[in-house]
Amino acid sequence: TTEQKPQTWKHPGGKLVELGAHALQQDELLAILIGAGVAGRPALAIANAILDQYVGLYGIHSMRATADDLAKIPGLGRRKAERILAAIGLGRRLHRTAALPKTSLKVQADWVGS
């Protein structure tokens, strides 16, 4: 029989390394993007505040949140908000690429980048 390793992570990044991205919840993925929290407000709490305000990750996209909008969430700030929007942008492009017919990577990159 195989023994299951005990949880050794103290931050979602450790869980990502050990189990893979598929094992993380939305708040944990956001916390990784946020990085360090602020005094009295860890990254996971900030991530949950974002998800509460936008009703999940898709809400950030569908409500067309800007970096200024996200930066209003206590503990986030503009740079961390930009990082989150960049990740959502990458996800959107990945989704578009997956929907394309199988063509050359160059053609896909040109189309997705527009």
N, C-alpha and C positions, 0 to 999 in steps of 0.2 A: 504494500500500500504506500501511497505517497502522502507524506505529511504536508499539511498546508502551513506556509510560513505565517507567523504572526504579523500583524500590521506594524510597519516600522516607520511610516511617514508621519511627519508633523505638519506638513504643508501639502496641498494638492499636487505640487510638482513631484513629490516623492511617489505618490500614488500613480501619477502618470507614467513615471519611469518603470515602476514595478508591474503595473497592470495594463497600461495602455490607455489611450485617450477614450476609447469606447467605454471604459469603466467609470469615467468621471461624470458627475452631474453638471448642469449648466453653471451653477454657482461656483463649482470648483474650477471649471475651465476659465471662467471670468477672473477668478482670484489669481490664477496663474498669470493672466495678462496684466492684471493690476500690479502684481508683484508685492511690494511692501505696503502695508496699510499705514495708518497714521496713529499717533498716540491715542489709545482708548478705542480704536476702531480698526480691527484687523481686516485684511483684504477680503476675507470671506464675508464679513458683515457688509462691506461696501458692495460686494458683488450681489448679495441678497437685496440690498436697497435698490440697486439698478433693476434687478429682475422684478421686484415688487412694483416699481414705478412704471416699467415698460411691459409688464405682464409677459416676461420671457425674452429670450434673445431676439425672436422674430419681431417683437414690438419695437425694438431699437431700429430695425430696418424699416418696418412698415409705417412707423410714425415719423420717419425721416429725421431722426434725432441728429443733432449737430454736436460737435465737440463742445460748444458753449452750453448746449442743453445738458449734456452728460456731466460737464464740469460743475454744475450746480449741486450735484449730489455730494454731500459732505464727505470729505476724505478722498475724493477722486482727482480733481485737478484736470487741467487741459491736456497735459501730455499723456496721462493715462487714458483719458477719454479718446484721444487721437489713436492710441494703440488699439483700443477696443473697436473703433470704427474701421481701422485698417484691417483687423482680423475679420470683421463682418464683410468688408469688401473682398477679401481673399476668398471667403466662403461663397460669396455670390458668384465670383468668377469661376471657381471650381465647379459650382453647380451648373453654370452655363456651359462650361467645357464638357461636362459629362453628358449634356443634352445634345451636343453637336454630333453630326455624322462623323464617322472615323475618317478624318482627312489628315493632312500633314500637320505636325506640331506647329509649324510656322504660321499656317493659315489659322489654326485655332488660337494661337497667341495674339495674332493681329485682331481677330474678331472679338475675343474676350477682353482685350485691353481697351477697346473703344467704349 
